[in-house]
């Protein structure tokens, strides 16, 4: 399952620094607006200690982690929905991502300029949210105009669609993002066809300074951002972009020492990737053997045939059954032969709902 996250924010707030740390890239991260013009794209392996353990057990020819694609999108300014700055480019790039990683400056540094002249995380967030809502409102109004014409001719589906568009329009008129609007399952499915920017899930990243990391306390700026995220049905994490970039350049042993020095259990970037997974309701399953150990990404609630389809469409089309054992069991006994003897490998049919940490061998026929 392709997971594509767009990193957005105002110009010059640390987006490219975070992107560099994630991808070990070396793109410019200068102290002036619009340093990023065309979006930079990086493929990042999902941190997964379980995959390391399975590799240790199976000793395969290769190990393939699940991946996330990150896109560093040009900074946005006030008036972007009307074409200001790089607005039109920004908005077109953001339509192509699965989720939005919104980096927000939550630190004071006189040596780093701010496009608005002062530090105010909520103002910065609302600047971008407003531009996205204005663009969505424009899209909804155009679609509503077309749909109302159809509904007047007696088209029942058009009437239902028009009612939903009116509901969304009213919400946007109240300066609320679409993701905070309560919709039924059917309405959510119908709304997908409108490709609305503020319907995309958002993970806010409070870009803080080293002092806040060392103190272990949440500063006023990051606290305000977390509160805003909760209010608008979004998620938030905090990290220090500058620190994360330093960590990303270290060898494994140095990295452990560095994390211990700052009393961190894991790099903030790992937290970011795991946060994106949780936000999108994703989980992993594994296939393992002598040739390859691999992690696969699926939506929670996927049944066995759908999971098989992530490997190859033929696997889903010709699905017969799935031989499944649990990660904890293979770690304990370290042998599929022992798992069989103990009855810990089960054969599951088409209605089996995949669970986190399932290890699977699919049987199919096409």
Helices and strands as residue ranges (DSSP letters): E 4-8, H 15-23, E 40-45, H 49-58, E 62-64, E 67-72, G 80-82, H 87-94, E 99-105, H 121-152, H 156-173, G 178-180, H 185-191, G 192-194, G 197-199, E 201-207, H 210-215, H 220-231, E 235-239, H 241-248, H 252-261, H 268-279, E 282-288, E 292-299, H 304-311, H 313-317, E 319-326, H 327-333, H 336-341, E 346-348, E 358-364
